[in-house]
Amino acid sequence: MKHRNKKAGFSLGELLVVVLVIGLLTGITVTGAGAVKNSYDDIMLRAEADTLLSTVIIKITDELRFAQDIQALGGEISFLSGNSNKRIKLENDETSKSEGIMIVDIEMAEGNPDKVRPLLPKRPLPSGEEETLDPVPAIESIEYDDTDKLFTAVIKIKNNGEDVLEQEIKVSPTN
């Protein structure tokens, strides 16, 4: 009777090739997934920035359109708000840099933090905490041309200190 020498299983070389191929495929997949996540994050940041910019433009336009008794002194513009009937100015939050654009009640603001409020109020979250703005809106510049009766403002949306979007708006007060 003849005995055949049957090999059972795979050789060491075949197993090493399979492990190498699986490792390469895993590396390609993980790298590709990281690139997809980064693209997703960039798209979501851009979408959030677009929405935030639109909201800020609406709020600032609303304030500037109904502005009365506009005063431009030393590069600072203040006006009587048609919404609150108080003398206000718009400025960036320089303390925490997380609030974005602030509305300052000029007549009452000195030493009274209750008279400085964010243009976009924070909403409470279900956990009881307040939402954080990220990205954050900022006014790059605001000017008033008394001859043309026209406000010009440059609004930026920033994320971690870097500019994401920028828009110039021109608003003519109704009075």
Secondary structure, 3 states (H helix, E strand, C coil): CCCCCCCCCCCHHHHHHHHHHHHHHHHHHHHHHHHHHHHHHHHHHHHHHHHHHHHHHHHHHHHHHCCEEEEEECCEEEEECCCCCCEEEEEECCCCCCCCEEEEEHHHHCCCHHHEEECCCCCECCCCCECCCCCEEEEEEEEEECCCCEEEEEEEEEECCEEEEEEEEEECCCC
